Amino acid sequence: MCGIVGYVGGKSAAPTLLDGLRRLEYRGYDSAGIAVINGGKFQYHKKKGKIDDGIAQLLSAQPLRGNIGIGHTRWATHGAPSDINSHPHFDESGRIAIVHNGVIENYDRIKARLGNHKFVSETDTEVLAHLIGEHYERLKNNGYQEGCNGQILTKAVIEAIKEVIGTYGIAVICSDFPDVIVTARRGSPIIVGVGENEHFVASDAIAIAPYTKNVVYLNDYDVVTITHQGLQITNLGTDTAKIQVNKLELDPEAAERGAFPHFMLKEIFEQPKTVQNAMRGRINYDEGTTMFGGLNMSTAELRAIDRIVMPSCGTSWHAALVGEHYFEEFAHIPSEVEYASEFRYRNAPLEKNTLVLIVTQSGETADSLAGLRESKRRGHKVLSICNVVGSTIAREADGGIYLHAGPEIGVASTKAFTSQITVLALLAILMGRIRNLSINRSIKLLRALEKVPSQISSILEQNEHIRRIAVKYAKSEDFFFLGRQYNFPVALEGALKLKEISYIHAEGYPAAEMKHGPIALIDEKTPTVFVIPKDSLYEKTFSNLQEIKARKGAIIAITTEDNREIEKYVNEAIYLPETEEPFFPLLAAIPLQLLAYHIAVERGCDVDKPRNLAKSVTVE
């Protein structure tokens, strides 16, 4: 959710903080704020709305001076989007400022305990600021002996977060110490960037990638005291606190929009490359199998797996649904996909040889991370499929596979989805070859996968055709998306994309399920998108299409190139190359993404920053 950034060094802090916030805005854009210390006093701006519409204009009119500061871009939890609810928040004395990503679940009880404190906002974060301030004043009044690095501030932060129930990634500064940032995390990601006589704090590496390649990934309960010269770290839990500097493998230019009008369109057009990256170096044709360097499991351990459970969220959940088909067809391993938000609470039975596979883009999704930790607590092997190197899920899983899709800035996931499906296919083929998948069948599948990047490129050449279809149906207020077998999950994903960025009500169903209730909603104003390749279930799916047509519903068909006769029965047709049946979702996803994109543009929606959404959901 929210994005936080901090800087301490020899440069003016505000420009660096503003740049970092722009790079983090996909995490939340309800409001933004920056506070710096100058001459022992705070200077700050905070404003409701997107960065360029709010705080950037304030900074242009009234620059902030100072070499240390913190910034925040907000996705609202407690309190509506407003100037007053924007971060940073201050303690009652006005000497302490904080930015926070997470949820303080017991903030109301803490607020009551603080008695006569005067609060100006509706946020849980302001309560935490006051709590830190309370401990700070108590320590000062009791004669706490501080050193030169502001240990009293660190101590106050530690004492405060010991009282907290919930999640937090925080950065705290105090006007008494104009060279100290204290940062801490539990459940919400924080990294520290190490520069030359300067240091950075951020929720995501993308915010600091232009400034340093050296980063420290914090673990839960880490508390770090940072100055321009160095940092000290302690851990309040059982983990050993240590500073481990990692090299950041992230090209800052990959997070630039380039010539594209939106990040989403750029990322859609990157998919020939990202799908190829997901396969690169992982195919062994000699043995008709695949290989991964990070699974940390022997062949015997992989062979012993007799069930796969995939707790996931959102688009990743849809990708996992496709993967479920792959594991069951290629490897004959019973598989199921769980909503990660439900999985951790329902005490689902997991047998000894059950593999828990977390599918995630960010590697920071709170629900997926909780599912991972609960599974490990119960003694199960956990692997992850993840895009972000160094993310919490990637680090805490027993092993895993990176997507290598590069930064995904658009809030509505596109390239990560097709990369996840690609990796799931490769993993399922590996599991199959360990069991009973023949080498001939495996090689046929692998050859088909290798063609997918060029096939996606050919689909992207239909962008203008898909745009014209989108314009025609952009005023519709309801859509259905239908598919069968492998193509049902991609129908769900098509509906989700449309909902996310155009605010049109859309639902995905298995095609045959329409007649069990939802068909009552079909009329001339409700288009239906059919994912209907010429496959083994074509005749049955075509029969479902006829049921929609009989009720005068408009039909957009996504089908294969050899199915020109379908034009007699549908309003619009989008033709895709032929491929192996299991891999049609990789192709069908592209026109569905473009359709949603162009409809949203036609309706005047902010494609990259859709209302009420954020890229990385780090709260429950």
PAGU-499577 format. One record per residue: residue in one letter; x, z, y of N, C-alpha, C, CB in turn. Coordinates in steps of 0.1 Angstrom, whole numbers, plus 5000, padded with zeros to 4 digits. Glycine has a CB too. Layout:
% PAGU-499577
aXZYXZYXZYXZY ...
% end
This chain:
% PAGU-499577
m500850004988500050005000500950005012499150125000 c500850105020501550105033503050075032501350245040 g503650025043505049995043505750085053505349845046 i506850145049507650225058509050175059507650375054 v509650195071511050155073511650255083511050005080 g512950275081513750365090515150305092513850495083 y515650345104517050295107517750405114516950175116 v519050425111519950515119521350445119520050655113 g521950425131523150355132523550345146523150225125 g524350235149524850215162524050115171526250175162 k523050045164522249945171521050005177521949825162 s520349935185519049965190518149955178518549875201 a517350065175516550075163515349985163516150215160 a514649975174513349915175513249775170512749925189 p514249685174514149545168514349535153515249465175 t515149625148515349625133514049675126516549715129 l513449775132512249835126511149735127511849965134 l511049665138509949565140510149455130509949505154 d511349405128511649305118511249345104513049255119 g511649475101511349525088509849535086511949665086 l509049575096507649595095506949455093507049655107 r507449355099506949215097507149175083507649115107 r508249205077508549175063507749255053510049195060 l507249375058506449465049504949455052506849605051 e504549365061503149365065502149335054502949275077 y502649265044501749235032501349365025502549145022 r502049475028501649605021500449675029502849695021 g500149625040499049675048499149635063499049835047 y497949605069498049555082496849605090498049395082 d496349725087495349785095495849835109494749905087 s497149875109497749925121499249925119497150055126 a499949955130501449965128501950055140502149825129 g503150115137503650205147505150225145502950335147 i505850255156507250285156507550405165508050155161 a508450495161508950605169510450605169508350735164 v511150625180512550635181512850765189513250505188 i514150805187514650925195515550875205515251025186 n515350905218516150875229516350985238515650745236 g517551035240517851145248517151275244517451115262 g517051295231516451415225514951415226516951535232 k514351305230512851295230512351175223512451285245 f511151185218510451065211509950965221509351115202 q510150845218509450725224508750655213510450635232 y507450625215506750555204505650465209506150665195 h505250375200504150285202503350285189504550145207 k502050285189501250265177499950195181501050395169 k499550105172498450025176497649975164498949905185 k496349975165495449915155495649765155493949955158 g495549705143495549565141496949515136495349495154 k497049385134498249325128499349335138497949185125 i500549335133501749365141501849275153502949345132 d501749145151501949055163500849065173502048915158 d499649115169498549125178498649265185497249115171 g499449355180499449495186500749545190498849585176 i501449605181502649675184503749585189503149745172 a503849465184504849365189504649345204504849235181 q503449325208503149305223503549425231501749265225 l503249545226503549665233505149685234503049795225 l505849645224507349655224507849555234507849635211 s507249435235507749335244507549385259506949205242 a506349445261506049495275506849615278504649515276 q507049705268507749835271508649865259506649945272 p509949815259510849835248511149985246512149755251 l511450015234511850155230513350155228511150195217 r514050255234515450265234515850385224516050295248 g516750365216517250465207517950405195516150555203 n518850475189519650435177519150485164521050465179 i517950555164517350605152515850595154517850755149 g515150555143513750545144513150525130513350445153 i511750535130510950505118509750425122510550645111 g509350345113508150255115507250255103508650115119 h506050205105505050205095503950095097504350345095 t503550025087502449935087501449985077502849785084 r500150005081499250085074498150005066498550175084 w497850055055496650025047495850155047496949965033 a494750155053494050285056493450345043492850255065 t493750475041493150555031492250665037494150625022 h492850765043492150875050492050835065492851005048 g490850815070490650775084490650625086491750835092 a489650585094489450435097490650385104488150415104 p490850255103491950185112491650215127492050035109 s492650275133492550305148493850335153491550425150 d493950335166495250365173495650515169495150355188 i494750605170495050745168495350775153493850835172 n494850695144495150715129496450645125493950675121 s496950565134498150495131499350585129498450385141 h500350555121501550625120502550575130502150615105 p503550645134503950775130502950885135505350815134 h502951005127502251125131503251225134501351165120 f502851325143503751425148503251565144503851415163 d504151665144503751795142503251855155504951885137 e502751975154502052035166503052055178501452165163 s504352075175505352095185505751965192506552165180 g505451855185505951725190507351695187505651715204 r508051775179509451755176509751685164510151895176 i508751675155508851605142507951495141508651715131 a508451375136507651255134507751215119508051145144 i506651165114506651125100505950995098506051235091 v506450905088505650795083505550815068506350655086 h504350775063504050815049503250705042503150945049 n503650675030502950595020502450675009503750465016 g501150685006500750764995499450844999501750864991 v499050934991497851014993498151164991496650964984 i497951245001498051394999496651444995498551465012 e496551474982495251504976494651644981495251504961 n495551734984495151874988495351895003495951974980 y495251785011495451795025494451885032495451655031 d493151885026492151965033492452115031490751935026 r492952155020493352295018494552335026493652325003 i495552245027496652265036496152285050497752155034 k495352195054494752195068494052325071493852075070 a493252375062492652505064493652615065491652525052 r494652605057495652715057496452715070496652695046 l496552605077497352595089496552655101497652455092 g495352695099494552775108494352715122495252905110 n494952755132494752715145495452585150495052825155 h496052525141496752395145495652295150497452335132 k496052225160495152115165495551985160495152125181 f494651915153494851785148494151675156494351775133 v494751565158494251465166493751345158495251415176 s494151335145493651215137492851265125494951145132 e492451165117491651195105492551185093490551105104 t493851175094494651135083495251255076495851055088 d495551235063496251335055497751345059496151305040 t498251235065499651235069499951335080500051095073 e499051335090499251435101499251575096498151415111 v498451605086498551745080499951765074497451755069 l500451675068501851685062502851705073502251565054 a502751635084503651645096503551795101503251555107 h502351845103502151985107502752085097500652015110 l502552055085503152145075504652155075502652105060 i505252035077506752035078507152105091507251885079 g506452085102506652155114506552305113505752105125 e505552345105505352495103506552555096504052515095 h507052485085508252535078509452525087508452455065 y509552425095510752415104510752525114510652275112 e509652565120509652675129509952805122508252685136 r509352825111509652955103511052965100508752955090 l511752855096513152865092513952895104513552735086 k513652835116514352855128514253005132513952765139 n513053055132512753185136513353295127511253215137 n513553255114514253345105515753335104513653325091 g516253255114517753245115518353165104518353385114 y517653055099518252975089519452905094517252865084 q520652915087521852865092521952715088523052945086 e521952635098522052495096523452445097521052415105 g523752335091525052275093524952165103525552215080 c525852075103525851965113524951855110527251915115 n524451845098523651735093522151755093524051695079 g521751865100520351885101519651935088519651765105 q520452025081519952075068518652155070520952165062 i518452205082517152275084515952185083517252345097 l516052065088515051965086514751935072515351835094 t515851905064515751875050515051995043517151855044 k515452115046514852235040513452245043515652365044 a513052215055511652215059510852115051511452195074 v511351995050510751895042510551935027511451755043 i511551995022511552035008510452145006512852095003 e510452245015509452345014508052295015509652455024 a507852195024506552135026506052055014506552045038 i506951975008506451884997506251964984507451774995 k506852084984506552174972505152214972507552294973 e504452214984503052254984502152134982502752314998 v502652014982501851894982501451854967502651774988 i500151824966499551754954499251614958498351834948 g499851514951499551374954500751294954498951364968 t500751184961501951094961502451074975501450954955 y503751044976504251024989505650944988504551164996 g505750864998507050815002507150835017507250654998 i508050915021508050955035509450935041507651105036 a509450915055510650925063510351015075511050775067 v511151115077510951215087512151215097510751355081 i511851225110512851245120512451365129513151115128 c513451425135513251535144514051515157513651675137 s513451535168514051515181515251605183513051535192 d515351715175516551805176517751745170516151935170 f517551645161518651585154518651435155518551635139 p519151375165519051235168520051145159519351205182 d520451195148521251125139520851145124522751155140 v519551195122519151235108517851185105519151395107 i517751115093516451085087516451155074516250925085 v515251215071515051275058513951195051514651425059 t514251145039513351065031513151125018513750925030 a511951115012511651164999510551084992511151315000 r510451084979509451014972508851084960510050874968 r507651064958506951094945505850994943506451244945 g505950904934504950814931504850694940503650874932 s505550694952505550584961506950534963504850614975 p507250404963508650364962509350384976508650214959 i510650414975511550424986512950384982511650574991 i513550294990514950264988515750295000515050114984 v517050314999517950345010518950235010518550485009 g519050165022520050065024521350115030519549955032 v522450085024523750135028524550035035524550195016 g524750055048525549955056526850025061524649915068 e527449955071528650005077528350085089529649885080 n528450215088528050305099526650295103528950285111 e525750255093524350255096523650255082523950125103 h522450315082521650325070520250285073521750465064 f519550245062518150195063517250265053518050045061 v516050275055515050325046513850225046514550475050 a513350205034512250105033511450125020512749965034 s510150085021509350085009509749974999507850065013 d510349865004510649744997511949685002509449644998 a512749634992514049584996513949465005514749534983 i512749395005512649275014512849315028511349215011 a512549435032512549475046514049495051511849615048 i514949515042516349545046517249445041516749685042 a516849345033517649245027518549165038516849145020 p518049145050518849065059520049155064518049025071 y520049285062521049375068522049425059520249485075 t521749445046522649495037522249455023522749645037 k523249445014523049415000523249534991523949294995 n523549644997523849764990522649864991525149834994 v522049904980520849984981520950094970519549904979 v520250204973520050314964518550324961520650454970 y518150314949516750324945516450474942516450244932 l515550534949515150674947514250694935514550734960 n514450804929513650854918512650954923514450914906 d511550974916510551074920511251214922509451094909 y510851274932511351414936512751404943511351504925 d513251284945514551274953514251304967515151134951 v515151384974515051404988516451374994514651564991 v516551285004517751235008517851265023517851085006 t519051315027519351335041520351225045519951475044 i519951145056520651025059521151035074519750905057 t522451005076522950985089523550855090524051105093 h524150815101524750685102526050675094525050645117 q526650795091527850795083527650805068528650915088 g526550855063526450875049525150935045527550955043 l525050975033523751035028524051135017522850925023 q523151235016523251345006521851344999523551475013 i521951364986520651344978520551474969520651224970 t519351514968519051624958517751584951518851764965 n517451644940516251614932515551744929516551534920 l514251754932513451874930512951884916512351874940 g513051784908512551784894513751804885511851654891 t513651744873514551764863515651654863513951764850 d515451544870516451444870517651484878515851314877 t518751444873520051464880520151384893521251444871 a520351444904520451374916521751314918520051464928 k521851184920523151114922522950994930523851084908 i523950954937523950834945524450724937524750854958 q523650624933524050504926523750384934523350504912 v524750324940524650204948524450084940525750194959 n523450004942523149884935523249764944521749884928 k523649654938523749524946522349464946524749434940 l521849424958520549374959520649214957520049394973 e519949174947519849024944518648964950519949004929 l518648944963517448894970517848814982516549014974 d517448694982517748604993516748625004517748454988 p517148675016516148695027515348575030516848755039 e515948455029515248335033514148305023516248215032 a514148365011513048345002511748405007513448394988 a511948495016510748565022510248495035511048705024 e510848375038510448305050509348195046511648245057 r508448165055507348075053507847935053506248095062 g508947905060509347765061508347675069509647705048 a508247555064507347465070505847475067507747315067 f505547565057504147585053503347675063504147655039 p502147645064501247725073501047865069499947655076 h501147885055500848015050501748045038499348035045 f502148175036502948205024502248165011503248355024 m500948185011500148154998500448004994498748185000 l500247915004500447775001501947744996500147685013 k502847805003504247794999504447844985505147875009 e503847954982504048004968503347924957503648154968 i502247864961501547774952502547654949500247724957 f503147604959503947484957505347524951504147424970 e505647644950506947694944506847694929507347824949 q505647684923505347714909506147624899503947704906 p506347494902507247424893508547484891507447274898 k509147544902510447604902510347744895511047624915 t509347824898509247964893508847964878508148034901 v508047874874507747864859509047824852506647764856 q509847734858511047694852512047814851511747574859 n512047884862512948004863512548104852512948074876 a511248114849510848214839511348174825509348224839 m511548044823512047994810513547984809511447864807 r514247974820515647934820516448034812516147934834 g517247974802518148054794517548134783518948134803 r516248114781515448194772514948114759514348254779 i515247994758514847904747515947864738514047784752 n515847884725516747854715516147754706517347974708 y516347624708515747524700516347514686515947384706 d517547554684518247554671517447634661519647604672 e516947754666516147834657514747834660516747974658 g514347754670512947754673512347884678512147704661 t513147954686512648084691513048104705513248194682 t512848224710513248254724514048384723511948284732 m514648414735515548534735515548594749517048484732 f515648724749515648804761516748914761514248874763 g517448924772518549024772518149164774519448974782 g516949194779516649324784515549404776516149324797 l515249354764514149414756514649554750513749324745 n515949564747516449684742515749724729516349804752 m515349624721514749654708515449554698513249634709 s515649614686516249534675515149444669516849624664 t515649344661514649264654513749344645515349154646 a514349444638513649534629512549604637514549634622 e512849654649511849734657510749634661512549794669 l511149514665510049424669509149384658510749294675 r509749374646508949334634508049444630509949304622 a508449574633507549684629506349704638508449814630 i506249634649505149654658503849594652505449574672 d502849674651501649634645500449634655501249714633 r500649654667499649654677500249654691498649774676 i499649574700500149574714499049604724500749424717 v499349694732498449744743499049704756498049894742 m498249644765498749594778497949654789498749444779 p498349774795497649824807498149754819497949974808 s497149694826497549614838496449614848497749464834 c496649554860495649554871495549424877496049664881 g494349384882494149264890494549144883494849284903 t495349054891495848934886496648954873496548854896 s497449054873498249084861497449114849499249204864 w496249174851495349194840494849064834494149284845 h494548964843494148834838495248764830493748744850 a496448774835497648714828497748784814498948734836 a497548914814497648984801496548944791497549134803 l495348904797494348854788494748724781493048834796 v495448634789495948514782496948554772496648424793 g497848654775498848694766498248754753499748804772 e497148824754496448874742496148764732495148944746 h495648644737495448534729496748484722494848414736 y497848484730499148434725499648524714500148434736 f499648654716500148754706499348744693500148894711 e498048724694497248724682497348584675495748744686 e497448474682497548344676498948324671497148234686 f499948344679501348304675501948404665502248294687 a501648534667502348644660501348724651503048734669 h500048694652499048774644499248924646499248734629 i499448964658499549104661498249144669500849144670 p497449234664496249274672496649324686495549384664 s496049274696496449304709495149334718497249194716 e495349414728494249444737494749474751493349564732 v493949434761494349454775493449574780494149324783 e494149664787493449774793493549774808494049904787 y492449814814492549854828493449974830491149874835 a494649954837495550064838494950184844496750014846 s494050164853493350274860492550364851492550224872 e492050304840491250384830492150424818490150294825 f493150354815493950384803494450524802495050284802 r495050574813495750704813494750814811496450724826 y493450794814492550904814491650914801491650894825 r491650804794490650804782491250844769490050674781 n492550884769493250924757493050834745492651064753 a493350704748493150604738494150624726493350464744 p493650614714494650644703495650534702493850644689 l496950574701498050484699498850524687498950484712 e498850434677499550464665501150444667499150374654 k501850494657503250504658503950374662503850544645 n503450264656504150134659503350044669504150054646 t502650114678502050044689503050024700500750124694 l503149904705503949874717503049864729504649734715 v503549944739502849934752503649844761502750084759 l502949744766503549634774502849634788503449494767 i503649674798503049684812503349544819503749794820 v502349484823502449354830502149384845501449244825 t503149354854503049384868503849294876503449534870 q503449264888504249184898505249274905503349104907 s504649374912505449454921506349554913504649524930 g505949604902506549714895506349844901508049684894 e505449854911505149984918503650024917505649974932 t502849944911501449974910501150114904500649864902 a500550194912500350334908499750354894499650414918 d498650274892497850294879498750244868496550214880 s499450134869500350084858501450184856500849944862 l502050234866503150334865502650454858503750374879 a501450504861500850624854500650594839499550664861 g500250474836500050434822501350434814499350294821 l502350384821503750374815504150524812504750314825 r504050614822504550744820503750824809504450824833 e502450804809501650864799502050814785500150844802 s502250684784502650624771504050684766502750474771 k504950694775506250754772506150894768507250734783 r505250964775505051114772504551124758504051174782 r503751034753503251034740504150974730501850964740 g505350944734506350894724506350754721506250974712 h505750664729505650524725506750444733504250474728 k507150334726507950244733507250164743508550144722 v507850154755507150084766508149974772506750184778 l507649854772508349734778507549694790508449624768 s508249624799507549584811507849434813507949664824 i506849364819507049224824506849244839506049124818 c507849214847507949254861508649154869508549394863 n508249144882508949044891510049114899507948984900 v509849234903510749294913511849374907509949384923 v513049324908514249394903514449524909515549304905 g514749624901514949764906513649844909515749754918 s512549784906511249854909511149974899510049764907 t510250064903510150184895509750154880509050274901 i508750074878508350034864509549974857507149944864 a510249884863511349814857512449914853511949714866 r512650014861513650114858513250214848514050184871 e511950254848511450354838511050304825510350424845 a510750174824510450124810511650124801509949974812 d511450124788512550124778513249994778511950164764 g512549894782513149754783512149664790513549704769 g512549544792511649454799512149314802511249514811 i511349244808511649104811511349084826510849004802 y512249024833511948984847511448844848513249004856 l510548824858509948694860510848594867508648714868 h511648654876512548564884511748464893513548484875 a510648514898509748434906510148434921508348464904 g511048534925511348554939510248624946511548424945 p510448664959509548744966508148674967510048774980 e507148744964505748694966505148774978504848704953 i504948704989504548765001503048755003505248705013 g502448644999501048635000500348744992500548494995 v499348804998498648914992497948874979497648985001 a497348754979496748694967497848634958495648594971 s498048694947499148654938498848514932499348754926 t499948434932499848294926500948264917499848194938 k502148254922503348224914503648324903504548194922 a503348454907503648564897502748544885503448694903 f501448494887500548484876501048374866499148434882 t501448264871501848164861503148204855502048024868 s504048274862505248324856505048424845506248374867 q504048514848503648614838503148544825502648704843 i502248444826501748374815502948304807500748274819 t503848244814504948184808505848284800505848114819 v506148394806506948494799506148554787507348614808 l504848574788504048624777504048524766502648654782 a504048394769504048294758505448294751503848154765 l506448304759507848314753507948434744508948314764 l507448544748507548674740506748664728507148794749 a505548604729504648584717505348494707503348534721 i505948394712506648304702507848374695507248174710 l508548454703509648534696509048624686510348624707 m507948694689507348784679506748704667506148864686 g506248584670505748504659506848454650505048384665 r508048414655509148364647509748484638510248304656 i509648604643510048714635509148734623510148844643 r507948684625506948704614506748564607505548754620 n505548494609505248384601505048254609504048414594 l505448254622505248124630506348024625505448154645 s505947914621506847814616507747754627506047694609 i508947714623509847654633509247524639511247634626 n508547444631507947324637506947354647507347244625 r506047444644505047484654505647544666504047584647 s506647634664507347694676507947594685508347794670 i508747494679509347394687508347314695510247304678 k507247284688506147204695505647284707505047174685 l505447414705505047494717506047494728504647634712 l507347514724508347524734508547394742509647564727 r508447284734508547154741507347134751508547034731 a506247184748505047174757505247264769503747214749 l505847384767506147474778507147414788506647604773 e508147344782509147284791508647174800510247234782 k507547114796506947004804506047064815506046914795 v505747194814504747244824505247234838504547394820 p506447264842506847254856506647114862508347284857 s507047014854506746874860505246844860507446774851 q504546894851503046874851502446944863502446924838 i502947064866502447134878502747054891503047274879 s503946994891504246904902503246794904505646854901 s502846734893501946624894500546674899501746554880 i500146794895498846854899498946874914498546984892 l500046924919500146954933500046824942501547014936 e500246714936500046584943498546554946500646464935 q497746634939496246624942495746714953495546644929 n496646774960496346874970495246824979497546924977 e495346704984494446654994493046634988494946525000 h493046584975491746564968491046704966492046504954 i491846804963491246934961490746994975492247034954 r491546964985491147004999489746955002492146965009 r489546824999488246755003487146824995488346605000 i487346854983486346924975486047064981486746944960 a487147134985486947264991486147265004488347324994 v486447165012485647155025484147135022486247035033 k483847055012482447025008481747155004482446924997 y482347244998481647364993482047495000482047384978 a482747485011483247605018482147685024484147565029 k480947635026479847715032479047785021478947625040 s479347765008478647834998478947984998479047774984 e477948064994478148204995478248274981477048275002 d478148184971478248234957478848124949476848274951 f479748164939480348074930480348134916481848034934 f480248054906480548094892481848014887479348064883 f482648084879483748024872483648044857485148074878 l483647934850483447944835484547884827482147884832 g484847944816485847884807485647954793487247904812 r486347904783486247964770487647984764485447874760 q487748084756489048114749490148134759489448004739 y491248064758492348074767491948064782493447974764 n490947984784490547944798489548044804489947814798 f489048144796488148244802488948334812487548324792 p490148374808490948454818491248384831492248504812 v491548254829491848174841490648154850492548044838 a489448154844488248144852488048274859487048124842 l488348384853488348514860489248514872488648634850 e490448464870491448454880491048364892492848404875 g490448254888489848164899488848234907489248044893 a487948314901486948384909487548494917485948454899 l488548564912489248664920489948604932490348734911 k490648494930491348424942490348394953492048304937 l489148344949488248304959487648424966487048224952 k487348534959486848654965487948714974486548754954 e489148714970490248784978490448724991491548784970 i490448594992490848535005489748465013491948435002 s488648435007487548375014486348455016487048245007 y486248575009485148665010483848615004484948715024 i483948504996482748454989482548534976482948304986 h481348564974481048634961481248534949479548684961 a482048564940482348484929482548564916483648394932 e482048504905482148574892482648484882480748634888 g483448534873483948454861483348504848485448464860 y482948414840482348444827482848354816480848434828 p482848404803482948314792481748214793483048384778 a482048084792481047984794479748014787481547854791 a479848054774478648074766477848194770479048094752 e478448284778477748414782476848384794478748514786 m476948274801476048244812474548254808476348104818 k474248204796472848204793472248344789472648114781 h473148444789472748574786472548654799473748644777 g471948594809471648664821472048604834472248804820 p473348574836473748524849473148384853475248504849 i472748304843472148174846470948184855471848104833 a470348304855469148324864469548304879468648464862 l470848314882471248304896471648154900472448384898 i471548064890471947924893470847854901472147844880 d471247794912470347704920471247604927469547784930 e470647514935471347404942472447454951470347324950 k472347584956473347634965474547704959472647734975 t474547714945475547794938476447704930474847904930 p477547664934478447584926479047654914479647524935 t479347584904480047644892481247564889479047634880 v482347634888483647564884483847584869484847624892 f483947474862484147474848485547434845483147374841 v486247524837487547494832487247434818488547614831 i487347304816486847234805487747124800485447184807 p488847164794489747064788489146994776491147124785 k489646884772489246814760489946884748489546664760 d489447004744490147084734489147104722490647214739 s489547194713488747214701487347274704489447304692 l487147334716485847384719485147304730486047524724 y485647184732485047104743483547074741485746964743 e483047044729481647014728480747134731481346964714 k481247254727480447374730480447404745481047494722 t481647384751481747414765480847314773483147414770 f480947184768480147084775478647114774480446944769 s478247164763476847204762476447314772476547264747 n477347404775477147504785477047444799478247614785 l477847344801477847264813476547204816478947164814 q475947144805474647074806473547174810474347014792 e473747304805472747404809472747434824473047534801 i473847424830473947444844473347324852475447464849 k473747204847473247084853471747074852473846954846 a471147114841469647114840468947194850469247154826 r469647294856469147384866469647344880469447524863 k470147224881470447164894471647234901469247164903 g472447304893473647364899474747264901474147474890 a475447264912476547174915477747214906477047184930 i478447124900479547144891480847084895479147094877 i481847164895483247114897483947134884483947194909 a484347024878485047034865486547014866484446924856 i487247104860488747094858488947064844489447234862 t489446934841489446884828490746804826488246794825 t490946744814492146664811491946524815492446684796 e493046454816493046314821492246214812494446264822 d492146254799491446164790489946174790491946174776 n489346244800487946284799487246224811487846434799 r487346094814486746034825485246024824487345894827 e484746034812483246014811482546134817482846004796 i483246254819482646364825482146344839483546484824 e482646244846482146214859480646184860482946094865 k480046144849478646114849477846244850478246034837 y478446354847477646474846478046584856477846534832 v479046564864479446664873479546604888480846714869 n479546694897479646654911481046624915479146764920 e482046694910483446674913484246694900483946774924 a485346624899486246634888487746644893486046524878 i488446734887489846744889490546724876490246884896 y491446624875492046584862493446644861492046434860 l493746704850495046764847495746694835494946914845 p497046704834497746644823497346714810499246654825 e497546644799497246704786498446794782497046604775 t498146904775499146994770498647064758499547104781 e499447144751498947224740497847314745500147304734 e496847334737495647414741495947544747494747434729 p496847624741497147754747497747754761498047834738 f498247644765498947644778498147574789500247574777 f496947534786496147484797495947574809494747434792 p495847714807495747804818496847784828495647944813 l498047754824499147734833498947614842500447714825 l498147514838497847404846496647424854497747274838 a495547484848494347504854494447604866493247554845 a495347694865495547794876495847724889496647894873 i496547614889496947544902495747494910497947434898 p494847414904493747374913492847484917492947264905 l492747584908491947704912492547774924491747804900 q493847784924494447854936494347764949495947864933 l494547634947494347544959492947544964494847404955 l491947544955490547544959490247664967489647534946 a490647784962490447904970491147904983490948024962 y492347854983493147844995492447765006494547794993 h492047645002491547545012490147595017491447405006 i489347655008488047715012488247825022487247765000 a489247905020489548015029489947965043490548105023 v490847865043491247805055490047735063492347695052 e489247665055488047605062487147705068487347515051 r487047825062486147925067486848015078485748025056 g488147985081488748055092489348185088487848065103 c489548215075490048345070491548345072489548365056 d492048475073493448495073493948495059493848625081 v494448385054494748375040495848475035495348225037 d496848495042497948575038497648725040499248545045 k496748755048496348895051494848915050496948945065 p494348905038492848915037492449065039492448875023 r491249075044490749205049490749305037489349195055 n491049425040490949545031491949545020489549545026 l492749445019493649435007495149465011493549295001 a495949495002497349505003498049454991497749655006 k499349414992499949354981500249444969501249294985 s500849564973501249654962500449784963502749694964 v499649804953498649924953499350044948497349884945 t499950124956500750244952499950374953501950244960 v498650364955497750484954496750464944497150514968 e496150574939495050564929493750514935494950694921 
% end
